[in-house]
Amino acid sequence: MVLVRLALPLLIVGCGFNVPATPIDASGGEGGGSSGEGGMGTEAGDTCYGTSQRATICLTSMPMQPRTFAAETIIQTQAGNAECAVLGAGSSDVCVIAATSIVVNPNVRVAGTGPRPLVLLATTGAISIHGTLEVASKKNGLVGAGADIDCNPGQNPPASNGGGQGGSFGSNGGDGGNSNGAADRGIHGAIIAPTKLRGGCQGANGGGSPGTLGHGGGAVLLIAPAISISITGTINASGAAGLAAVGTKHSGGGAGSGGMIVLDSPAISHAGAIFANGAGGGGGSGNSAGTDGADPIAVGGAAGGAKGSSAGDGGAGSVGAANAMNGGNGTNSTDGGGGGGGGAGVIEVYQFSGALGGTVSPPATN
């Protein structure tokens, strides 16, 4: 075992390890090293970052240049993408964008999509968000990075014309609506306590010829000596809306939950918007069609879709500390229930002990 001295404490939890946002040289030389069980799997010369317990990030080589996003950029997080940094042995399965400092310019959108969560790592300077950093899922659009992994599908799948349940993550998704008391709705799954960096959970398709489910929001981790989110800056990891029933007399799809946002820095300045809200469930259809639920586009909530005649409305998504809403019931046996709203995501802050400014939904935990 190599003993090391650090300016900040090294916390060892089980077989994982936490390290300061300043680098640790796993070779054990002057200025830091991996120690004991915490260093399992690292290679000599790797430099590890982060204190969050949510991901192990060890770089095999150090970035030498800053990174400025000056135009819309879609980051694909699948393995093998050359834009993702090469990580050392023992690192988490994530896509890391590493630079000395990172800036997202005003009116610029940077979106992460793909099977792995997204990590932004600034080794010596700040991460500055003046535009939009997004791992949100969107109806009929991108699925957020690392979404829909290891999810609880729910306690009861919708049947007949019952509405699909919303996805659960940081809070419960809403149940779908019944069709005229037939007890055919989808029932939400349990809340999930995250043990790693991961996205939120999808809703469920409605029963019958249903509206389609919405995907959960993705996951993003920011690690830097300082993080700044200006008044024009946004970080969005919200879920996608459930879609309305296809045709008439069918049920709405359940919406996706919010995903996960983690900020790991001793100095955070936030004047913008950080949110990982649930989306709205799709409306059921009767003799007329319902409408799709809404995607969250700001810290405020996302409404469920409107019902068709005699059907059920979609449930609103979770926002702030409020729970997602259940889908409404159809009033006739052949009229579909609405889809449930998506549950809240998870926002976590590490190292920084002050209160976040700006707007944050759901409330962050330290």
C-alpha positions in Angstrom: 0.0 0.0 0.0 1.3 3.4 -0.9 0.5 6.2 1.6 -0.1 9.6 0.2 -0.6 13.1 1.5 -3.4 15.3 0.0 -4.5 18.9 0.4 -8.1 17.5 0.5 -9.1 14.2 2.2 -9.2 11.0 0.2 -12.4 9.1 1.2 -12.5 5.4 0.7 -15.9 3.9 0.4 -16.1 0.1 -0.3 -14.3 -0.7 -3.4 -14.7 2.7 -5.0 -12.7 5.8 -4.4 -13.1 9.6 -4.3 -10.4 12.0 -5.3 -10.1 15.7 -5.2 -10.9 17.7 -8.4 -7.2 18.6 -8.4 -5.3 15.7 -10.1 -3.8 12.7 -8.4 -1.0 10.9 -10.2 -1.6 7.2 -9.8 2.1 6.5 -10.0 2.4 7.6 -6.4 5.0 10.3 -7.0 5.2 13.7 -5.3 1.9 15.5 -5.2 -0.4 12.5 -4.9 -1.2 8.9 -5.8 -3.8 6.2 -5.5 -3.7 4.3 -2.3 -4.9 1.0 -0.9 -8.3 -0.3 -2.0 -9.2 3.1 -3.5 -6.5 2.7 -6.2 -7.6 -0.7 -7.4 -7.6 -0.9 -11.2 -5.6 2.4 -11.9 -2.4 2.3 -13.8 0.8 4.1 -13.0 0.7 7.6 -14.7 -3.1 7.8 -14.8 -4.4 11.1 -13.4 -7.8 10.8 -11.6 -10.4 13.4 -10.9 -13.6 13.9 -9.0 -15.1 13.5 -5.5 -18.6 12.5 -6.2 -18.6 8.7 -5.9 -20.8 8.7 -9.0 -18.0 8.0 -11.5 -14.3 7.2 -11.5 -12.5 9.3 -14.1 -8.8 8.6 -14.7 -7.1 10.1 -17.8 -4.2 8.4 -19.5 -2.9 11.7 -20.9 -3.5 15.2 -20.0 -5.4 17.7 -22.2 -3.2 20.6 -23.3 -5.8 23.0 -24.9 -9.0 24.7 -23.8 -12.3 23.9 -25.5 -14.9 26.4 -26.6 -18.2 25.4 -28.1 -19.1 28.2 -30.5 -21.7 26.3 -32.6 -24.3 23.7 -31.9 -22.6 20.3 -31.2 -24.1 16.9 -30.7 -21.8 14.6 -28.7 -22.3 10.9 -29.4 -21.3 9.0 -26.2 -21.0 5.5 -27.6 -17.7 3.6 -27.0 -15.1 4.2 -29.7 -16.1 7.9 -30.4 -12.7 9.6 -30.8 -14.1 12.8 -29.2 -14.3 10.9 -25.8 -11.1 10.9 -23.9 -9.2 7.7 -23.4 -9.6 6.6 -19.8 -7.4 4.4 -17.6 -8.2 1.0 -16.2 -10.8 1.1 -13.5 -12.6 4.2 -14.9 -16.4 4.3 -15.3 -18.0 3.6 -18.6 -18.6 7.2 -19.5 -17.8 9.6 -22.3 -15.4 12.3 -21.0 -14.8 15.6 -22.8 -11.6 16.8 -21.3 -9.8 20.1 -21.7 -7.9 22.6 -19.7 -11.0 24.8 -19.5 -14.5 24.5 -21.2 -16.8 27.2 -22.4 -20.3 26.9 -24.0 -20.9 30.2 -25.7 -24.2 32.2 -25.5 -27.0 30.9 -27.8 -25.0 27.7 -28.4 -26.5 24.2 -27.6 -24.3 21.3 -26.7 -26.2 18.0 -26.5 -25.1 14.6 -25.3 -26.8 11.4 -26.7 -25.9 7.8 -26.7 -25.7 4.8 -24.3 -23.1 6.3 -21.9 -23.4 9.3 -19.6 -21.5 12.5 -20.5 -18.8 14.0 -18.4 -17.2 17.5 -18.9 -13.8 17.8 -17.2 -11.7 20.9 -17.0 -8.3 20.1 -15.5 -7.0 23.5 -14.6 -9.5 26.2 -15.5 -13.3 26.7 -15.2 -16.3 25.2 -17.0 -18.4 28.2 -18.1 -21.9 27.7 -19.4 -23.4 30.7 -21.2 -25.6 28.7 -23.6 -27.3 25.3 -23.2 -25.7 22.0 -22.0 -28.3 19.3 -22.6 -28.7 15.6 -22.0 -32.5 15.8 -22.0 -34.6 13.4 -24.0 -37.1 14.9 -26.4 -40.3 13.5 -27.9 -39.6 12.5 -31.5 -36.0 13.6 -30.9 -32.7 12.8 -29.3 -32.5 10.4 -26.3 -30.3 11.8 -23.5 -26.8 10.3 -22.8 -27.1 7.3 -20.5 -30.9 7.3 -20.3 -33.2 4.3 -19.6 -30.5 2.1 -18.0 -31.3 -0.3 -15.1 -34.9 0.9 -14.7 -37.9 -0.5 -12.8 -40.6 -1.0 -15.5 -43.4 -0.6 -13.0 -45.7 -2.7 -10.9 -48.4 -3.3 -13.5 -48.2 -3.0 -17.3 -51.1 -1.2 -18.9 -53.7 -3.5 -20.6 -56.7 -3.0 -22.8 -57.1 0.8 -23.0 -55.2 1.8 -19.8 -52.7 4.6 -19.9 -49.0 3.9 -19.6 -47.3 4.8 -16.4 -44.6 7.6 -16.2 -41.0 6.7 -15.4 -39.7 6.9 -11.8 -36.3 8.0 -10.7 -35.8 10.7 -8.1 -39.5 10.6 -7.4 -42.4 8.4 -8.5 -43.8 8.7 -12.0 -47.6 9.1 -12.3 -49.8 6.1 -12.9 -51.7 5.8 -16.2 -55.4 6.4 -16.3 -58.0 3.6 -16.4 -60.6 3.1 -19.1 -63.9 3.5 -17.3 -62.8 1.9 -14.1 -61.4 -1.2 -15.7 -58.3 -1.3 -13.6 -56.2 -1.6 -16.7 -53.8 1.3 -16.0 -50.0 1.1 -15.8 -48.7 1.6 -12.2 -45.4 3.4 -11.6 -42.2 1.7 -10.5 -40.2 2.5 -7.4 -37.9 5.4 -6.8 -34.3 4.6 -7.6 -31.5 5.7 -5.4 -28.5 6.3 -7.7 -25.2 4.6 -6.9 -23.5 5.7 -10.1 -23.8 8.4 -12.8 -26.9 7.3 -14.7 -29.9 8.7 -16.5 -33.5 8.6 -15.7 -36.2 6.1 -16.7 -38.7 5.8 -19.6 -42.4 5.6 -19.2 -44.5 2.9 -20.7 -46.5 2.6 -23.9 -50.2 2.7 -23.3 -52.4 -0.4 -23.7 -54.2 -1.3 -26.9 -53.0 0.7 -29.9 -51.2 3.1 -27.7 -49.4 6.4 -27.5 -45.7 5.8 -27.3 -43.6 6.2 -24.2 -41.2 9.0 -23.4 -37.6 8.3 -22.6 -35.9 9.3 -19.4 -33.5 12.2 -19.2 -29.8 11.5 -19.6 -26.9 12.1 -17.2 -24.1 14.7 -17.1 -21.3 15.3 -14.6 -19.2 18.5 -14.5 -15.8 18.4 -12.8 -13.6 21.5 -12.6 -11.8 23.8 -10.1 -14.6 26.3 -10.8 -18.0 26.1 -12.5 -19.9 29.1 -13.7 -23.4 29.2 -15.1 -24.4 32.6 -16.3 -27.8 34.1 -16.4 -28.2 32.9 -20.0 -26.8 29.4 -19.1 -28.9 26.3 -18.9 -28.2 22.6 -17.9 -31.1 20.4 -18.9 -31.5 16.7 -18.2 -35.3 16.4 -18.4 -37.3 13.5 -19.7 -39.3 13.2 -22.9 -43.1 13.5 -23.2 -45.4 10.6 -23.7 -47.3 10.7 -27.0 -51.0 10.7 -27.6 -52.9 7.6 -28.5 -52.8 6.5 -32.1 -56.3 6.9 -33.7 -59.4 6.9 -31.6 -60.4 5.1 -28.4 -56.9 4.3 -27.3 -54.6 5.2 -24.4 -51.8 7.7 -23.9 -48.1 6.9 -23.4 -46.3 7.5 -20.1 -43.7 10.2 -19.9 -40.0 9.9 -19.0 -38.5 11.0 -15.7 -35.8 13.6 -15.3 -32.2 12.4 -15.5 -29.2 13.2 -13.4 -27.0 16.3 -13.1 -23.9 16.3 -10.9 -21.7 19.4 -10.2 -18.3 18.6 -8.6 -16.3 21.7 -7.8 -15.3 23.8 -4.8 -16.4 27.0 -6.5 -19.8 27.2 -8.2 -21.4 30.4 -9.5 -25.0 29.9 -10.8 -27.3 32.5 -12.1 -29.1 30.5 -14.8 -31.3 27.4 -14.9 -30.5 23.8 -13.9 -33.3 21.3 -14.2 -34.1 17.6 -14.6 -37.8 17.6 -14.6 -40.3 14.9 -15.6 -42.3 15.3 -18.8 -46.0 15.3 -19.5 -47.9 12.1 -20.3 -49.8 11.7 -23.6 -53.6 12.2 -23.7 -56.0 9.3 -24.3 -58.4 9.3 -27.3 -62.1 8.7 -27.5 -64.1 9.6 -30.6 -61.5 12.3 -31.1 -57.8 12.2 -30.7 -55.8 13.5 -27.7 -52.6 15.4 -27.9 -49.0 14.7 -26.9 -47.6 15.7 -23.6 -45.1 18.5 -23.3 -41.3 18.3 -22.9 -39.9 20.4 -20.1 -38.2 23.4 -21.7 -37.6 25.6 -18.6 -37.5 25.1 -14.9 -41.3 25.2 -14.8 -43.4 22.1 -15.2 -44.5 20.2 -18.3 -48.2 19.7 -18.9 -49.9 16.4 -19.9 -51.5 16.1 -23.2 -55.2 17.0 -23.6 -57.8 14.2 -23.8 -60.0 13.4 -26.8 -63.7 13.2 -26.1 -64.6 11.0 -23.1 -60.9 9.9 -22.7 -58.3 10.8 -20.0 -55.9 13.7 -19.9 -52.2 13.0 -19.7 -50.6 13.6 -16.3 -48.2 16.6 -15.7 -44.6 15.9 -15.1 -42.8 16.4 -11.8 -41.3 19.8 -11.2 -39.5 21.1 -8.1 -40.6 19.1 -5.1 -44.0 18.3 -6.6 -44.9 14.8 -7.6 -45.8 13.7 -11.1 -49.5 13.5 -11.8 -51.5 10.4 -12.8 -53.2 10.2 -16.1 -56.9 10.8 -16.2 -59.5 8.0 -16.6 -61.6 7.4 -19.7 -65.3 7.7 -19.0 -66.5 5.0 -21.3 -65.1 1.4 -21.5 -63.6 2.0 -25.0 -62.1 5.4 -24.3 -58.4 5.4 -23.3 -56.8 6.5 -20.2 -54.1 9.2 -20.2 -50.4 8.5 -19.7 -48.8 9.3 -16.4 -46.3 12.2 -16.0 -42.6 11.5 -15.5 -41.0 11.6 -12.1 -38.2 14.0 -11.0 -34.6 13.5 -11.8 -31.6 13.9 -9.4 -29.3 16.9 -9.0 -26.2 16.5 -6.8 -23.5 19.0 -5.7 -20.1 18.0 -4.4 -17.3 20.0 -2.7 -19.3 23.3 -2.9 -21.0 24.0 0.5 -22.9 27.2 -0.3 -26.4 27.7 -1.6 -26.8 27.6 -5.4 -28.2 30.7 -6.9 -30.3 30.8 -10.1 -33.1 28.3 -10.4 -32.8 24.6 -9.7 -35.4 21.8 -10.2 -35.7 19.4 -8.4 -33.8 20.7 -5.3 -30.2 19.8 -5.3 -28.6 17.6 -2.6 -25.1 18.1 -1.2 
